Amino acid sequence: MDHFKSQVLLILNEIPAGECIAYGELAKLAGFPGYARQVGRLMKILPKDTKLPWHRVINSQRRISFAENTDAYLRQKAKLEQEGWTIVGNKLTVNELFNR
């Protein structure tokens, strides 16, 4: 499991500002296809003061997975909005600034 964690965190660290990745896509790039839920669990246990861009990991429907208006949802939404994303409800919309 340490190899899984180190690979996921290595790839997570390389996601540039303004970009997002789905849990499953991150797992696949780390060499662990089918491990989307484990990626989610790993993101959930990262320290709140982590410098890793955990907020750039979203679900495959381009949505924030946390329940709306929870502390975690509001933190992720704020960080994504700071990077230029528009979020309606829990869904990230096309960001013209970055031509998505």
BELLIN-V864265 format. One line per field, one symbol per residue. phi: phi as a letter, one per 20 degrees, with the letter a starting at -180 (. if undefined). psi: psi as a letter, one per 40 degrees, with the letter a starting at -180 (. if undefined). A space follows every 50 residues. Layout:
phi: ???
psi: ???
This chain:
phi: .ffgfffffffgfeffgndccegfffffffncgndgfffgffffefffef efegfeecefemcfeffgmfgfgfffffffffeofdcdmddfdgdfgdle
psi: dddddddddddddehiheiiiidddddddeegiefdddddddddeiidei eifdeehiieefiheihieiddddddddddddeeihhhbehhihhddef.
